[in-house]
């Protein structure tokens, strides 16, 4: 699971508009918007040589003067999905090697309270890993 966490983190850092605003589980109070928080909400299920897990990516941004947050958060969500959806590769450790495959399963616009100017999008992926 730590290997998968590092893979997701490294992939998300490829998105230029995020700079280094990528966090696992929880963002600090002083995080600069826009930022992303990703989690691995389940251990998944295993079947023989295959394991299936979930990855959730939450994207946050807010309105600022002269900044069209509606367009920007959708562009950022598209960029993240471009990097993760159908991404394949291998992860190795000293004991084994596994191939992985990401597949987008949902894209949601999450409402915030009326008085808030925070915008939130959620992407969910299924990640399948196979022993190689």
Rosetta blueprint (number, residue, H / E / L):
1 X L
2 X H
3 X H
4 X H
5 X H
6 X H
7 X H
8 X H
9 X H
10 X H
11 X H
12 X H
13 X L
14 X L
15 X L
16 X H
17 X H
18 X H
19 X L
20 X L
21 X L
22 X E
23 X E
24 X E
25 X L
26 X L
27 X L
28 X L
29 X L
30 X L
31 X L
32 X L
33 X L
34 X L
35 X E
36 X E
37 X E
38 X E
39 X E
40 X L
41 X L
42 X L
43 X L
44 X L
45 X E
46 X E
47 X E
48 X L
49 X L
50 X E
51 X E
52 X E
53 X E
54 X E
55 X E
56 X E
57 X E
58 X E
59 X E
60 X E
61 X E
62 X E
63 X L
64 X E
65 X L
66 X L
67 X E
68 X L
69 X H
70 X H
71 X H
72 X H
73 X H
74 X H
75 X H
76 X H
77 X H
78 X H
79 X H
80 X H
81 X H
82 X H
83 X H
84 X H
85 X L
86 X L
87 X L
88 X E
89 X E
90 X E
91 X E
92 X E
93 X L
94 X L
95 X L
96 X L
97 X E
98 X E
99 X E
100 X E
101 X E
102 X E
103 X E
104 X E
105 X E
106 X E
107 X E
108 X E
109 X E
110 X E
111 X L
112 X L
113 X L
114 X L
115 X L
116 X L
117 X L
118 X E
119 X E
120 X E
121 X E
122 X E
123 X E
124 X E
125 X E
126 X E
127 X E
128 X E
129 X E
130 X E
131 X E
132 X L
